[in-house]
Amino acid sequence: MNTASSLADVGLPSGIGRVRRNVPLSSLCSWRIGGPADIVVEPDGTDAVRRLLEYVNQHGVPLVVIGAGSNILFDDAGLRGIVLRIGESLSGFDCDAGGVTALAGAWLPRMALAAAAAGLAGLEHLAGVPGTLGGSVAMNAGMPEAPIGGMVAWADAVDMAGNAVRFRGDECRFGYRTSRFLDGRHIVLGARLSCRGDDQAAVRARTTAVLKERRGKYPLDQPSAGSVFLRDPSRPAEYGPPGLLVEKAGLKGAREGGAVVSDRHANFIVNAGGATSADVLRLIRRIRLAVHGSTGYWLKCEIRYVAPDGSTRPADGAEGGTQT
């Protein structure tokens, strides 16, 4: 299939869920940035996901899978392909004595609060992660010292031909902000998170403390994609966290068009109004050049950039600067 032009009029198989055409990607991500996507599909179940993947595999259509869209930068030109948005219809979860079993669209803060109410410890830090289970497992989200991958007993996934597979936690290849699911060969459909029992009041208190810290520390009142740069474990410890490096480079409050380094936390780039992907990429490049000039170290991006052809890569691979 020719994907150089719009696919908005292409025929799709039945039974794949809700289909929308010419959808602004800015409406599907927390940064509120991005041009139109030809097609957005919101599956109403796992069978719908498999049917769509069978179609994509047969016809060679570019596919981008998202949840809450909280860790991505869409291009101003949009997407000539299909966005598979896993959301409310795949958001169920259950708590039991040993942990939580959830579908990929489950909202992490809601899961964390439910776990706290059930006296399950281990998910407290996820109360402050604005994302869905599937994306968080794929990115191994959470605190660097306690990422979600460490809790995954198994993950259910589907390959690009629509075949279901279950991976044990030790088969998911978890690393810092990475897993086997970032290679584009599998899509997470659900997972089992192991927890331990604890006093309900104690778990609730820790969960509340996480939410309070997040509200005081991060610019939650402006559109952003969360932390832009990785806390790379290979970076010399004396450099400090990326936000501190950006601040020491004198770039707190720096602006490129509508994209601004947050005054509250320098590892956040906020959309101060009308920001474009080009604005964000210019600002990322400016930050990386400045930090490299003062430390000799290249900051790496946690944010993933989605190109118009559907290819996805870390944003530091899209901003046009020197790469290392």
Backbone bond lengths (Angstrom), bond angles and torsions (degrees), N, CA, C in turn:
res aa  C-N    CA-C-N  psi(-1)  N-CA   C-N-CA  omega(-1)  CA-C   N-CA-C  phi
1 M - - - 1.466 - - 1.513 110.35 -
2 N 1.316 117.93 137.36 1.464 122.49 178.58 1.516 109.34 -79.55
3 T 1.331 116.98 116.37 1.458 120.99 -178.19 1.513 112.43 -106.55
4 A 1.336 117.88 10.89 1.463 120.24 -178.94 1.517 111.24 -70.16
5 S 1.343 117.17 -30.31 1.452 121.36 178.18 1.519 109.27 -108.30
6 S 1.327 116.24 179.12 1.458 121.06 -175.60 1.523 112.37 -62.64
7 L 1.339 114.68 142.59 1.462 121.26 175.97 1.522 110.72 -103.40
8 A 1.326 116.99 13.11 1.459 120.31 -171.22 1.519 113.14 -60.52
9 D 1.331 118.82 -23.47 1.464 121.21 -177.69 1.526 113.00 -102.91
10 V 1.327 118.01 5.35 1.464 120.91 -176.52 1.527 110.21 -69.82
11 G 1.322 116.02 145.75 1.452 120.17 176.49 1.516 111.36 -78.75
12 L 1.331 116.16 143.59 1.462 121.93 -179.08 1.520 109.49 -124.25
13 P 1.331 117.39 155.45 1.462 119.69 178.69 1.524 111.51 -69.31
14 S 1.307 116.45 159.37 1.463 120.88 176.51 1.523 109.55 -79.35
15 G 1.313 115.13 164.84 1.456 120.29 174.72 1.500 115.63 74.42
16 I 1.342 117.72 24.69 1.469 119.37 179.64 1.528 112.13 -107.40
17 G 1.327 117.95 1.22 1.451 121.12 179.14 1.512 112.23 104.95
18 R 1.315 116.32 -161.01 1.465 122.45 -178.13 1.530 109.89 -75.41
19 V 1.326 116.36 130.78 1.457 122.18 -179.51 1.529 109.12 -118.04
20 R 1.332 115.77 129.73 1.470 121.65 174.55 1.528 108.49 -127.63
21 R 1.315 115.64 151.42 1.461 120.92 -176.85 1.527 110.83 -124.54
22 N 1.344 115.06 149.22 1.469 121.80 -179.23 1.531 111.42 53.08
23 V 1.320 115.95 55.32 1.465 122.91 -176.82 1.528 110.18 -96.46
24 P 1.343 119.04 127.53 1.471 120.01 176.42 1.537 110.60 -63.07
25 L 1.313 116.27 122.10 1.465 119.56 178.70 1.525 111.39 -65.28
26 S 1.318 116.62 -22.70 1.467 119.90 176.81 1.526 111.59 -60.62
27 S 1.334 117.22 -22.47 1.465 120.83 179.41 1.522 112.29 -85.24
28 L 1.331 117.26 -5.71 1.460 121.50 -175.21 1.516 113.77 -112.31
29 C 1.325 117.99 3.51 1.468 120.05 -178.19 1.521 110.75 -136.66
30 S 1.318 115.54 156.34 1.462 120.79 -175.11 1.521 113.08 -72.67
31 W 1.345 118.48 -17.95 1.462 121.93 178.16 1.528 111.86 -80.73
32 R 1.340 116.27 -15.99 1.470 122.38 -178.52 1.530 110.95 59.45
33 I 1.324 115.76 43.28 1.460 123.06 -178.40 1.532 108.62 -131.39
34 G 1.318 116.70 141.28 1.463 120.43 172.82 1.509 113.25 135.58
35 G 1.327 116.53 142.63 1.454 122.77 178.11 1.518 111.74 -79.22
36 P 1.342 117.61 -166.39 1.471 120.66 -174.33 1.520 113.61 -78.37
37 A 1.311 115.28 141.11 1.466 122.01 170.10 1.518 108.09 -95.06
38 D 1.324 116.25 137.86 1.458 119.28 179.23 1.526 111.51 -57.48
39 I 1.333 115.34 -48.03 1.471 120.46 -175.07 1.525 109.39 -141.51
40 V 1.326 116.03 136.89 1.463 121.95 171.36 1.525 107.58 -123.52
41 V 1.328 115.85 126.47 1.457 121.65 178.94 1.517 108.99 -115.69
42 E 1.326 116.65 129.04 1.457 122.98 175.29 1.521 107.30 -113.64
43 P 1.337 118.21 100.33 1.462 121.84 -174.90 1.522 111.47 -67.44
44 D 1.333 115.44 148.57 1.466 120.09 179.49 1.520 112.17 -101.13
45 G 1.333 117.02 12.46 1.449 121.38 177.80 1.511 110.55 171.88
46 T 1.328 115.76 173.12 1.466 119.03 -177.34 1.530 112.14 -67.65
47 D 1.330 117.13 -31.59 1.469 119.15 177.46 1.526 110.56 -64.39
48 A 1.327 116.85 -35.84 1.465 120.54 178.26 1.527 110.49 -64.87
49 V 1.327 116.84 -38.45 1.466 120.48 176.83 1.521 110.01 -61.38
50 R 1.316 116.92 -46.11 1.463 120.38 -178.57 1.532 111.28 -63.27
51 R 1.331 117.32 -40.01 1.472 119.66 179.58 1.529 111.14 -64.53
52 L 1.325 116.15 -41.03 1.465 119.22 178.84 1.526 110.61 -64.65
53 L 1.321 117.06 -41.91 1.463 120.16 -179.26 1.519 111.61 -65.60
54 E 1.315 117.06 -37.02 1.460 119.73 175.78 1.528 110.19 -60.06
55 Y 1.336 116.36 -41.64 1.472 121.08 179.70 1.532 110.51 -65.89
56 V 1.331 116.31 -47.30 1.464 121.04 -179.49 1.521 110.74 -60.36
57 N 1.330 116.01 -42.23 1.461 120.67 -179.38 1.532 111.46 -64.66
58 Q 1.316 116.88 -38.22 1.471 121.35 -179.13 1.526 112.27 -70.85
59 H 1.340 116.83 -36.26 1.463 120.66 -170.73 1.531 113.99 -106.21
60 G 1.324 117.73 -3.93 1.458 120.05 177.00 1.519 114.11 66.00
61 V 1.326 116.92 36.31 1.466 121.20 -179.56 1.533 109.53 -86.51
62 P 1.327 119.74 132.80 1.468 121.06 175.13 1.529 111.07 -57.91
63 L 1.320 116.14 137.07 1.463 121.71 -178.26 1.521 109.83 -133.32
64 V 1.317 115.82 133.67 1.461 122.03 175.02 1.525 107.22 -124.19
65 V 1.320 116.65 128.93 1.461 121.88 -178.22 1.524 109.06 -104.42
66 I 1.334 116.38 129.09 1.462 120.67 178.32 1.523 110.35 -134.11
67 G 1.324 114.16 162.41 1.450 121.19 170.43 1.520 107.58 -113.76
68 A 1.343 115.83 -102.02 1.458 120.17 179.31 1.524 112.48 -81.51
69 G 1.341 117.60 -10.88 1.464 120.17 -179.26 1.514 112.81 68.37
70 S 1.339 116.56 34.43 1.463 120.57 -173.77 1.520 114.13 -97.35
71 N 1.314 117.82 2.58 1.464 119.01 -177.18 1.525 111.35 -138.12
72 I 1.351 116.49 27.24 1.454 120.34 -173.70 1.522 111.85 -134.40
73 L 1.333 114.08 154.89 1.459 122.41 174.99 1.516 108.03 -121.37
74 F 1.321 116.27 110.91 1.458 120.88 175.31 1.523 109.92 -82.97
75 D 1.333 116.17 150.94 1.453 121.29 -179.69 1.525 110.82 -77.79
76 D 1.339 114.74 152.11 1.463 120.50 177.80 1.521 112.11 -60.75
77 A 1.340 116.81 -26.39 1.468 121.15 -179.24 1.519 112.19 -81.49
78 G 1.315 118.57 -5.74 1.449 121.58 179.10 1.509 113.74 83.19
79 L 1.335 116.56 -148.47 1.460 122.08 -175.66 1.517 110.18 -141.47
80 R 1.325 115.80 125.32 1.468 121.00 175.03 1.525 107.71 -93.73
81 G 1.300 115.70 74.79 1.447 121.46 -177.57 1.513 110.02 177.59
82 I 1.336 115.90 -153.45 1.460 122.37 -176.05 1.521 109.86 -116.60
83 V 1.329 116.02 134.58 1.460 122.11 169.04 1.523 107.68 -100.60
84 L 1.320 116.25 121.99 1.459 122.23 173.71 1.521 106.82 -96.36
85 R 1.319 115.18 108.82 1.472 120.26 -176.54 1.524 109.71 -103.62
86 I 1.317 115.82 111.56 1.459 121.54 -179.49 1.522 108.29 -93.41
87 G 1.334 115.14 112.33 1.455 118.85 -172.98 1.509 114.42 -138.41
88 E 1.329 115.65 -129.36 1.459 122.55 -167.53 1.529 113.70 -57.15
89 S 1.322 117.91 -38.66 1.463 119.57 -176.72 1.527 113.01 -71.49
90 L 1.322 116.89 -11.62 1.466 121.74 176.82 1.527 109.60 -124.33
91 S 1.334 116.14 43.17 1.470 120.00 -172.92 1.525 113.83 -114.49
92 G 1.327 117.68 10.02 1.453 119.53 -177.86 1.527 113.49 -70.83
93 F 1.332 115.69 151.70 1.468 120.80 174.90 1.516 109.35 -154.53
94 D 1.343 115.99 157.56 1.463 122.74 179.41 1.522 109.42 -133.98
95 C 1.319 115.64 137.46 1.474 122.09 174.89 1.527 108.88 -103.23
96 D 1.329 116.10 138.31 1.452 120.94 172.68 1.522 108.17 -138.95
97 A 1.310 117.36 -172.90 1.461 120.22 -173.92 1.519 113.41 -62.50
98 G 1.332 117.74 -25.51 1.459 119.78 -175.92 1.507 115.61 -102.27
99 G 1.332 117.66 -6.74 1.459 118.13 -179.58 1.512 113.19 155.74
100 V 1.336 115.71 -152.66 1.455 122.29 -175.78 1.530 109.28 -130.06
101 T 1.326 115.72 132.21 1.465 121.88 173.39 1.524 106.61 -110.56
102 A 1.333 116.35 125.86 1.465 119.30 -171.54 1.516 112.35 -140.80
103 L 1.332 115.22 151.51 1.458 121.52 171.40 1.524 109.92 -83.00
104 A 1.325 116.10 164.10 1.463 121.32 -170.37 1.522 113.76 -63.32
105 G 1.330 117.83 -28.41 1.457 119.65 -177.94 1.517 114.68 -86.13
106 A 1.334 117.86 3.43 1.463 120.75 -179.77 1.529 110.61 -62.11
107 W 1.334 116.42 134.45 1.461 123.33 -178.66 1.524 109.05 -81.17
108 L 1.312 117.41 120.45 1.470 121.40 -172.10 1.529 114.03 -58.08
109 P 1.346 119.61 -46.81 1.467 117.51 178.98 1.530 113.21 -57.73
110 R 1.335 116.97 -37.93 1.468 120.45 178.80 1.522 110.32 -65.85
111 M 1.341 116.85 -40.90 1.460 120.74 177.32 1.520 111.43 -62.32
112 A 1.334 115.69 -43.81 1.458 120.12 -177.90 1.528 111.45 -63.28
113 L 1.320 116.51 -40.22 1.469 120.27 178.64 1.526 111.09 -67.56
114 A 1.339 116.24 -39.34 1.464 119.50 178.37 1.527 110.54 -66.24
115 A 1.332 117.33 -39.52 1.458 120.98 178.35 1.522 110.44 -63.68
116 A 1.329 116.39 -41.01 1.467 120.10 178.30 1.522 110.63 -62.04
117 A 1.333 116.50 -42.29 1.466 120.16 179.52 1.518 111.53 -64.89
118 A 1.347 116.66 -26.31 1.461 121.25 179.37 1.527 112.17 -90.68
119 G 1.336 117.68 1.24 1.456 120.86 -179.55 1.508 113.07 72.25
120 L 1.341 116.80 32.57 1.465 121.81 178.41 1.520 109.81 -104.44
121 A 1.311 117.51 123.43 1.459 121.91 -179.03 1.519 110.61 -96.90
122 G 1.339 114.64 149.92 1.452 120.71 175.95 1.511 114.41 125.25
123 L 1.339 116.36 -22.68 1.462 120.14 -178.43 1.528 112.85 -102.12
124 E 1.329 117.00 4.82 1.470 119.20 -174.30 1.524 112.71 -54.25
125 H 1.332 117.36 -43.76 1.462 120.46 -176.16 1.519 112.47 -67.76
126 L 1.338 117.62 -19.70 1.465 120.48 179.84 1.521 112.31 -77.80
127 A 1.332 116.91 -10.93 1.464 119.82 177.34 1.520 111.25 -62.73
128 G 1.318 117.42 -21.41 1.454 120.90 -178.98 1.516 113.63 -103.72
129 V 1.335 117.72 10.18 1.465 121.00 -179.46 1.527 108.87 -101.18
130 P 1.331 118.96 111.04 1.467 120.95 -176.34 1.520 112.51 -82.67
131 G 1.318 115.72 74.14 1.454 118.79 -177.26 1.511 111.52 -157.66
132 T 1.320 116.04 179.11 1.448 122.39 178.63 1.520 110.56 -100.71
133 L 1.317 115.12 164.57 1.457 119.94 -176.42 1.529 112.07 -60.38
134 G 1.334 117.38 -46.08 1.463 119.89 -175.10 1.512 113.08 -59.32
135 G 1.337 116.25 -49.87 1.457 119.75 179.04 1.506 112.32 -64.51
136 S 1.334 116.70 -35.81 1.461 120.49 -178.74 1.520 111.67 -70.08
137 V 1.338 117.30 -36.25 1.464 120.22 175.51 1.529 109.59 -67.75
138 A 1.333 116.83 -44.12 1.465 120.05 -179.51 1.522 111.57 -60.40
139 M 1.352 116.91 -39.63 1.466 121.72 -178.55 1.522 113.00 -91.55
140 N 1.347 116.98 -3.69 1.464 121.14 -174.90 1.525 109.92 51.57
141 A 1.327 114.38 55.88 1.463 122.23 -175.88 1.526 111.58 -72.86
142 G 1.327 114.24 173.55 1.450 121.83 179.75 1.510 111.55 112.71
143 M 1.318 116.57 -175.32 1.455 121.06 178.28 1.523 109.62 -64.38
144 P 1.349 117.91 141.14 1.467 119.60 -178.86 1.523 113.53 -53.86
145 E 1.329 116.39 -34.39 1.461 119.44 -178.99 1.532 112.53 -84.85
146 A 1.344 117.81 -8.69 1.457 120.68 179.89 1.525 110.35 -148.43
147 P 1.340 117.20 64.04 1.467 119.86 -179.08 1.522 111.76 -71.11
148 I 1.310 115.65 161.08 1.459 120.87 -176.80 1.523 111.48 -63.09
149 G 1.333 117.69 -28.84 1.462 120.27 -178.78 1.510 113.50 -58.20
150 G 1.321 116.98 -29.24 1.449 120.46 179.37 1.515 113.59 -69.51
151 M 1.330 117.38 -12.15 1.459 121.98 -179.11 1.525 112.34 -104.91
152 V 1.337 117.29 -10.27 1.463 120.65 -173.40 1.531 110.34 -75.82
153 A 1.335 116.13 114.69 1.467 120.99 175.15 1.521 109.83 -80.21
154 W 1.324 115.92 -40.80 1.467 121.92 174.13 1.520 108.94 -157.55
155 A 1.310 114.83 158.19 1.464 121.26 177.23 1.519 109.06 -131.89
156 D 1.319 115.84 129.50 1.456 120.81 174.65 1.525 108.73 -89.58
157 A 1.331 115.58 136.73 1.453 119.94 -177.45 1.519 109.20 -144.52
158 V 1.318 115.13 173.87 1.453 122.11 176.08 1.516 107.41 -136.41
159 D 1.348 116.43 138.58 1.460 118.21 178.92 1.523 109.60 -84.62
160 M 1.323 117.01 176.35 1.455 120.34 -171.85 1.528 112.92 -72.49
161 A 1.329 117.23 -6.67 1.462 120.50 174.34 1.525 111.11 -96.41
162 G 1.359 116.51 -0.25 1.459 120.78 178.59 1.504 115.19 92.67
163 N 1.337 118.09 10.99 1.464 121.91 -179.69 1.525 111.07 -88.05
164 A 1.322 116.15 130.70 1.465 120.95 -179.84 1.517 111.18 -79.26
165 V 1.332 116.16 144.69 1.464 121.66 177.92 1.517 108.63 -150.14
166 R 1.309 117.06 146.01 1.473 122.04 175.51 1.530 108.76 -114.87
167 F 1.330 116.33 128.33 1.461 122.60 178.16 1.525 109.52 -107.90
168 R 1.322 116.70 132.93 1.459 119.84 168.89 1.520 108.99 -65.38
169 G 1.312 115.64 159.68 1.460 119.31 179.25 1.514 113.03 -54.40
170 D 1.343 116.62 -40.65 1.467 119.40 -178.52 1.525 112.88 -76.26
171 E 1.328 117.74 -4.44 1.455 121.76 176.18 1.538 112.22 -97.96
172 C 1.332 115.95 -3.60 1.467 119.97 -175.60 1.530 113.10 -83.97
173 R 1.319 117.60 -6.59 1.466 123.06 176.58 1.534 111.65 56.06
174 F 1.310 115.32 48.21 1.455 119.43 179.79 1.517 111.43 -70.84
175 G 1.312 115.23 137.09 1.449 123.45 172.51 1.517 107.23 -143.53
176 Y 1.314 116.78 -174.58 1.451 118.69 -179.28 1.530 109.69 -65.52
177 R 1.331 115.26 112.27 1.472 124.38 179.71 1.530 112.54 56.77
178 T 1.325 115.12 36.93 1.460 118.35 177.24 1.522 110.12 -154.74
179 S 1.322 115.45 163.71 1.455 122.97 174.94 1.525 107.97 -164.43
180 R 1.318 116.90 177.92 1.457 120.20 178.56 1.528 111.90 -65.68
181 F 1.344 117.44 -17.09 1.460 120.94 -175.10 1.526 113.42 -80.70
182 L 1.319 117.73 -4.10 1.457 120.30 177.87 1.524 112.85 -87.82
183 D 1.335 117.26 -2.68 1.465 118.65 -178.58 1.528 112.99 -85.96
184 G 1.345 116.94 0.80 1.454 120.56 176.70 1.509 114.83 79.41
185 R 1.326 118.00 8.00 1.467 120.50 -177.50 1.527 112.80 -96.27
186 H 1.321 116.71 -19.17 1.458 121.20 -179.52 1.526 110.24 -140.38
187 I 1.322 115.25 151.62 1.459 122.24 175.94 1.522 108.01 -119.37
188 V 1.315 117.28 129.19 1.461 122.14 178.93 1.529 109.48 -70.75
189 L 1.333 116.24 130.31 1.466 121.57 176.73 1.524 112.49 -110.48
190 G 1.326 117.04 -17.31 1.458 120.47 -179.95 1.512 110.20 177.36
191 A 1.324 116.30 172.96 1.466 119.84 -179.47 1.520 110.41 -161.68
192 R 1.306 114.05 160.32 1.464 122.63 173.76 1.520 108.12 -110.64
193 L 1.334 117.13 122.10 1.457 122.84 178.87 1.523 109.01 -106.58
194 S 1.315 116.71 123.18 1.457 121.85 179.85 1.522 110.62 -82.29
195 C 1.329 115.81 133.20 1.473 121.72 178.86 1.525 108.87 -129.86
196 R 1.307 115.39 169.80 1.461 120.05 174.83 1.526 108.39 -120.02
197 G 1.307 116.04 149.66 1.450 120.14 178.53 1.527 111.60 -72.37
198 D 1.332 116.07 145.30 1.463 121.01 179.97 1.524 108.36 -155.39
199 D 1.316 115.73 170.72 1.455 121.02 177.29 1.533 109.44 -62.23
200 Q 1.326 116.10 127.82 1.460 120.78 -175.75 1.527 111.98 -58.11
201 A 1.311 117.24 -43.89 1.460 120.53 -179.06 1.526 111.59 -63.59
202 A 1.328 117.02 -37.93 1.463 121.05 -180.00 1.529 110.83 -67.05
203 V 1.338 116.20 -42.49 1.472 119.44 179.61 1.529 109.68 -65.63
204 R 1.315 117.04 -42.41 1.459 120.20 179.00 1.528 111.20 -62.34
205 A 1.318 116.73 -39.52 1.460 120.30 -179.96 1.530 110.94 -64.25
206 R 1.319 117.18 -41.88 1.467 119.98 178.57 1.531 111.34 -67.00
207 T 1.328 115.94 -38.25 1.464 120.21 178.55 1.518 110.71 -64.96
208 T 1.317 116.56 -43.85 1.474 121.32 178.06 1.519 110.98 -61.97
209 A 1.332 116.72 -38.81 1.467 120.35 179.34 1.524 111.24 -64.17
210 V 1.333 117.48 -38.68 1.471 121.38 177.60 1.523 110.31 -61.99
211 L 1.330 116.15 -45.73 1.464 120.22 -179.10 1.529 111.32 -65.58
212 K 1.320 117.08 -38.79 1.462 120.83 178.99 1.524 111.09 -65.39
213 E 1.331 116.47 -42.99 1.471 120.18 179.02 1.522 110.62 -62.56
214 R 1.331 116.40 -41.99 1.462 120.51 -178.87 1.524 111.22 -63.26
215 R 1.331 116.52 -43.72 1.466 119.84 -179.79 1.515 111.54 -62.90
216 G 1.326 117.69 -34.39 1.455 120.44 -178.09 1.518 114.15 -83.73
217 K 1.331 117.10 -20.87 1.461 121.08 -171.05 1.520 113.94 -100.13
218 Y 1.340 116.81 -32.27 1.467 120.27 -170.52 1.527 112.17 -112.62
219 P 1.328 117.47 154.88 1.478 121.98 -179.53 1.525 111.20 -82.17
220 L 1.318 116.23 72.35 1.455 120.69 -174.27 1.524 112.99 -76.71
221 D 1.340 116.74 -8.72 1.460 120.15 -178.54 1.527 112.62 -89.71
222 Q 1.335 117.91 2.97 1.456 122.05 178.99 1.529 109.99 -131.09
223 P 1.337 117.72 148.44 1.465 119.92 179.38 1.528 111.43 -62.82
224 S 1.323 116.39 130.43 1.461 121.66 177.45 1.520 107.74 -153.82
225 A 1.313 116.17 176.85 1.465 121.20 176.46 1.519 110.70 -115.55
226 G 1.329 116.88 22.01 1.451 120.00 -177.86 1.528 111.21 79.46
227 S 1.303 116.05 -155.19 1.465 120.47 -178.10 1.522 110.10 -64.23
228 V 1.328 115.98 129.79 1.460 120.96 -177.90 1.522 111.04 -84.49
229 F 1.336 117.20 -42.73 1.466 121.32 -173.68 1.522 111.86 -108.62
230 L 1.315 115.10 144.81 1.458 122.58 -178.48 1.525 112.36 -72.31
231 R 1.300 114.89 146.43 1.470 120.72 167.78 1.530 106.29 -87.04
232 D 1.306 115.02 74.25 1.466 123.37 -172.55 1.529 110.46 -62.08
233 P 1.343 118.07 117.69 1.469 119.94 -179.52 1.521 113.63 -64.18
234 S 1.345 118.12 -16.46 1.459 120.33 179.13 1.530 112.22 -84.74
235 R 1.333 116.67 -9.49 1.465 120.05 -179.74 1.521 109.18 -74.34
236 P 1.321 118.25 138.43 1.473 120.28 177.44 1.520 112.05 -52.84
237 A 1.326 117.21 132.51 1.460 122.15 -174.49 1.525 112.84 -59.55
238 E 1.343 116.50 -30.37 1.463 118.65 -176.50 1.531 112.46 -68.30
239 Y 1.327 117.35 -15.78 1.468 119.77 178.27 1.520 112.10 -70.35
240 G 1.331 116.32 -28.95 1.452 119.45 -178.24 1.519 111.90 83.85
241 P 1.339 117.75 179.02 1.462 121.57 -178.62 1.525 111.12 -67.91
242 P 1.337 117.81 160.78 1.465 120.68 -175.94 1.519 114.18 -59.39
243 G 1.335 117.20 -36.91 1.464 118.98 179.10 1.520 111.87 -59.56
244 L 1.328 115.98 -38.88 1.457 120.22 178.53 1.519 110.71 -67.18
245 L 1.330 117.76 -39.17 1.461 120.73 177.79 1.528 111.37 -62.30
246 V 1.328 116.31 -41.36 1.469 120.25 178.36 1.523 109.95 -64.92
247 E 1.318 116.37 -41.83 1.464 120.52 -179.81 1.529 110.80 -65.82
248 K 1.334 117.86 -43.34 1.463 121.42 178.92 1.523 111.93 -64.01
249 A 1.341 116.14 -26.52 1.470 120.38 177.50 1.525 111.77 -78.54
250 G 1.336 116.27 0.06 1.463 120.92 177.66 1.513 114.46 76.80
251 L 1.344 116.55 24.82 1.458 119.32 -174.24 1.523 114.26 -109.36
252 K 1.306 117.97 11.09 1.456 119.40 172.86 1.528 107.92 -65.84
253 G 1.318 117.13 125.01 1.453 121.04 -176.19 1.519 114.51 86.92
254 A 1.353 117.88 -1.30 1.470 120.64 179.45 1.526 109.74 -63.02
255 R 1.330 115.52 148.37 1.463 120.65 -174.76 1.520 111.31 -133.61
256 E 1.317 114.85 142.04 1.459 123.88 166.15 1.522 106.22 -132.16
257 G 1.322 117.43 107.67 1.458 120.22 -175.37 1.513 110.83 58.53
258 G 1.330 116.98 -125.49 1.458 120.45 179.73 1.512 114.71 -90.64
259 A 1.340 117.59 1.84 1.468 122.15 179.76 1.526 109.66 -95.72
260 V 1.344 116.79 128.57 1.459 121.94 -173.37 1.526 110.11 -135.49
261 V 1.341 116.25 135.72 1.457 120.51 171.91 1.525 107.78 -70.38
262 S 1.313 117.11 124.54 1.456 121.73 -173.79 1.529 112.63 -59.92
263 D 1.314 115.70 137.86 1.465 120.85 173.93 1.518 111.54 -72.04
264 R 1.330 116.04 -20.02 1.467 119.82 -177.97 1.528 111.77 -86.33
265 H 1.331 116.46 -40.07 1.458 120.55 -179.42 1.517 107.93 -147.38
266 A 1.332 117.01 117.65 1.460 121.49 -170.11 1.527 114.18 -75.34
267 N 1.351 118.41 -4.15 1.459 119.45 173.90 1.532 111.26 -94.00
268 F 1.328 116.00 10.99 1.456 121.55 175.92 1.521 108.68 -113.83
269 I 1.327 116.23 133.84 1.455 121.97 168.70 1.519 106.61 -108.99
270 V 1.326 117.15 121.15 1.456 121.10 -176.65 1.522 110.80 -103.53
271 N 1.310 114.45 153.15 1.458 121.42 172.69 1.516 106.88 -88.82
272 A 1.332 115.57 101.87 1.462 120.51 -176.68 1.522 112.18 -82.84
273 G 1.329 116.30 1.60 1.453 121.40 178.67 1.508 111.23 132.62
274 G 1.325 116.34 112.30 1.459 120.73 177.30 1.509 115.76 73.30
275 A 1.317 117.96 18.12 1.469 119.94 179.92 1.525 110.70 -64.73
276 T 1.320 115.83 145.57 1.460 122.72 176.83 1.517 109.37 -114.68
277 S 1.325 115.71 167.28 1.458 118.52 176.29 1.524 110.27 -63.91
278 A 1.331 117.16 -34.76 1.466 120.24 177.69 1.525 110.87 -62.75
279 D 1.334 117.72 -38.79 1.465 121.22 176.66 1.526 110.35 -60.46
280 V 1.326 115.99 -47.92 1.464 120.90 -177.49 1.524 110.79 -63.20
281 L 1.319 116.93 -44.59 1.467 120.06 -178.54 1.526 111.62 -66.07
282 R 1.336 117.27 -36.67 1.476 119.68 175.59 1.516 110.60 -64.10
283 L 1.315 116.81 -40.44 1.456 120.24 -179.15 1.530 110.73 -69.29
284 I 1.322 117.31 -39.54 1.470 120.60 175.53 1.525 110.15 -59.91
285 R 1.312 116.74 -46.14 1.462 120.70 179.48 1.532 110.53 -60.55
286 R 1.314 116.55 -44.42 1.467 121.16 -179.69 1.525 111.18 -60.97
287 I 1.328 116.40 -42.92 1.466 121.24 179.23 1.525 110.86 -64.44
288 R 1.329 116.22 -46.94 1.460 119.86 -177.12 1.524 111.58 -63.66
289 L 1.323 116.67 -40.72 1.463 120.16 178.16 1.528 111.22 -63.74
290 A 1.345 116.38 -42.09 1.462 120.39 -178.68 1.524 111.19 -66.17
291 V 1.341 116.81 -44.98 1.463 120.12 -179.35 1.524 110.51 -67.34
292 H 1.319 117.16 -39.43 1.466 119.65 177.14 1.522 110.80 -63.92
293 G 1.315 116.97 -38.29 1.457 120.41 179.64 1.509 113.07 -62.95
294 S 1.339 116.58 -31.93 1.469 119.34 -177.33 1.523 113.35 -95.31
295 T 1.343 117.73 -20.79 1.467 119.78 -175.54 1.529 113.72 -124.63
296 G 1.331 118.13 -18.91 1.451 120.97 -173.60 1.514 112.93 79.94
297 Y 1.346 116.89 5.59 1.462 122.03 -177.20 1.524 110.04 -109.97
298 W 1.349 116.69 135.64 1.463 121.43 176.02 1.524 109.94 -92.95
299 L 1.314 117.15 115.44 1.455 120.51 173.62 1.526 109.78 -62.40
300 K 1.331 115.91 141.45 1.461 122.10 176.88 1.528 109.35 -109.65
301 C 1.318 115.50 145.08 1.463 120.31 -175.47 1.522 113.04 -88.59
302 E 1.317 114.85 138.38 1.456 122.51 169.84 1.534 109.60 -83.70
303 I 1.328 116.14 -33.30 1.462 122.33 179.01 1.521 110.52 -66.24
304 R 1.338 116.39 139.98 1.457 121.61 177.75 1.526 110.16 -108.24
305 Y 1.324 114.89 132.75 1.465 122.58 -178.92 1.523 109.70 -95.61
306 V 1.343 116.33 134.63 1.464 122.21 178.35 1.516 108.74 -109.80
307 A 1.329 116.95 115.68 1.462 122.83 -178.82 1.528 110.50 -79.82
308 P 1.336 117.57 163.63 1.473 120.87 179.62 1.525 113.90 -58.95
309 D 1.343 117.61 -24.57 1.461 119.70 179.56 1.523 112.82 -88.23
310 G 1.342 116.71 4.33 1.458 121.46 177.77 1.506 114.89 91.30
311 S 1.325 118.63 -7.92 1.468 119.90 177.39 1.527 109.22 -69.62
312 T 1.324 114.95 145.42 1.461 121.34 -175.52 1.521 109.70 -128.95
313 R 1.327 116.48 136.55 1.457 121.28 179.84 1.524 108.85 -156.88
314 P 1.349 117.65 163.48 1.464 119.26 175.18 1.530 110.73 -56.05
315 A 1.306 117.09 144.43 1.470 120.85 -174.12 1.518 112.69 -62.61
316 D 1.334 119.08 -24.21 1.467 119.34 177.61 1.526 110.73 -72.72
317 G 1.324 117.92 -8.99 1.453 120.80 173.50 1.504 112.62 -93.47
318 A 1.347 116.47 5.03 1.464 120.54 -177.85 1.507 113.27 -124.46
319 E 1.345 117.41 -5.60 1.460 118.54 -171.48 1.522 114.20 -91.98
320 G 1.320 116.93 3.09 1.454 119.33 169.59 1.515 115.70 82.94
321 G 1.327 117.59 0.49 1.451 119.78 -178.73 1.507 111.85 -89.47
322 T 1.342 115.83 -177.00 1.462 120.73 176.61 1.513 109.50 -63.60
323 Q 1.315 117.07 133.72 1.462 121.70 -178.39 1.517 110.51 -110.77
324 T 1.332 114.71 142.41 1.462 119.92 175.54 1.509 109.10 -135.45
